[in-house]
Structures are given as C-alpha cells and as structure tokens.
Amino acid sequence: MPRITGGAGLLTALGAALLLGAAAPAASADPATAGTGLPEPSTKLQNVEIAPALHGVSGALGYAVKPAKELRLDPWAQSGADVLNNGVSVEPDQGLKPVSSSALTGPLSGGGGAKDLAGVGPLLGVLPG
C-alpha cells in the first residue's frame, strides 16, 4: 500500500474512495427504478419518412442533371471549322417535300446541348433541372 504523506494526497484518496463507493451501488441498481426518469432502452426502430428523402434526392438530382443537359456537344459550334454546319438536302421528283440534315445538326452547330436535339430533347425534359 502506498504511503500518503501530504494533505493533498489524503484528500485525493478520500475523494476517490467516496466516488468509487457511491458509484458501486448505483451501477447495480435497475435503471427503471434508479429515479432517473428515463425510459428503458428498446430496439424498436422509428418510422421512416419517405417525403423528405424524396425531396432531397429530387433537389440534388436537378443540380446534377442540369449541366449534363446544357453541355455544349459540338466544340466547333459557330465557327468556320464546324463540320455540322454543312447540311445535305435531297429534293425528290414526285412532289414530295425536300429532306435535309440541317434539322438534326442545326441545334448542335448553333452551340446547343443534348436538350436541343430533336429526338432527345423532349425526353430530357422529364428530368429535373
């Protein structure tokens, strides 16, 4: 047993004995009757809230999808080196309307993105952003 010679050491030993002595009976007591007023722990999960989760996902999805929809697909758009600026047109002899490739390549050569394409644009309009 260590020898305690100073007054500070005696007070420290006395304080430790009081703390250990007071903690031992409280640890062995039943938590429901210990007078803390806390309910007994359980393993029951809380109800899941779907609406806030979907709101968070749809809000974040808009910020992620919008740049992809507006991304400029033709790097040479509105320049002299743009190969999509040249169109091909066919005029049938039987009185049919002429068919041209500029309807498909026009939005891209104008500097547009995927949302400006004829077939893809309306489908991308369903996505948020």
For each residue, the residues with C-beta under 8 A, 3 or more apart:
1:
2:
3:
4: 9 10 13
5: 9
6: 9 10
7: 10 11
8: 11 12
9: 4 5 6 12 13
10: 4 6 7 13 14
11: 7 8 14 15
12: 8 9 15 16
13: 4 9 10 16 17
14: 10 11 17 18
15: 11 12 18 19
16: 12 13 19 20
17: 13 14 20 21
18: 14 15 21 22
19: 15 16 22 23
20: 16 17 23 24
21: 17 18 24
22: 18 19 25 26
23: 19 20 26 27
24: 20 21 27 28
25: 22 28 29
26: 22 23 29 34
27: 23 24
28: 24 25
29: 25 26 33 34
30: 33 34
31: 34 36 38 40
32: 39 40
33: 29 30
34: 26 29 30 31
35:
36: 31
37:
38: 31
39: 32 42
40: 31 32
41:
42: 39
43:
44:
45:
46:
47:
48: 53
49: 52 53
50: 53 54
51: 54 55
52: 49 55 56
53: 48 49 50 56 57
54: 50 51 57 58
55: 51 52 58 59
56: 52 53 59 60
57: 53 54 60 61
58: 54 55 61 62 128
59: 55 56 62 63
60: 56 57 63 64
61: 57 58 64 65 127 128 129
62: 58 59 65 66 128 129
63: 59 60 66 129
64: 60 61 67 68 129
65: 61 62 68 69 127 128 129
66: 62 63 69 70 128 129
67: 64 70 71
68: 64 65 71 114
69: 65 66 113 114 115 124 127 129
70: 66 67 113 115
71: 67 68 113 114
72: 75 77 111 112 113
73: 108 112 113 114
74: 77 82 84 108 109 111
75: 72
76: 79 81 82 83 84
77: 72 74 82 84 108 109 110 111 112
78: 82 109 110 111
79: 76 82
80:
81: 76
82: 74 76 77 78 79 85 109
83: 76 86
84: 74 76 77 105 108 109
85: 82 105 109
86: 83
87: 100 101 102 105 106
88: 100 101
89: 98 99 100 101 102
90: 98 99 100
91: 98
92: 95 96 98 99
93:
94:
95: 92
96: 92
97:
98: 89 90 91 92
99: 89 90 92
100: 87 88 89 90 103
101: 87 88 89 104 105
102: 87 89 105 106
103: 100 106 118
104: 101 117 118
105: 84 85 87 101 102 108 109
106: 87 102 103 109 110
107: 110 112 116 117 118
108: 73 74 77 84 105 112 116 117
109: 74 77 78 82 84 85 105 106
110: 77 78 106 107 116
111: 72 74 77 78
112: 72 73 77 107 108 115 116 117
113: 69 70 71 72 73 116
114: 68 69 71 73 117 120 121 124
115: 69 70 112 120 121 124 125
116: 107 108 110 112 113 121
117: 104 107 108 112 114 120 121
118: 103 104 107 121
119: 122 123
120: 114 115 117 123 124
121: 114 115 116 117 118 124 125
122: 119 125
123: 119 120 126
124: 69 114 115 120 121 127
125: 115 121 122
126: 123
127: 61 65 69 124
128: 58 61 62 65 66
129: 61 62 63 64 65 66 69
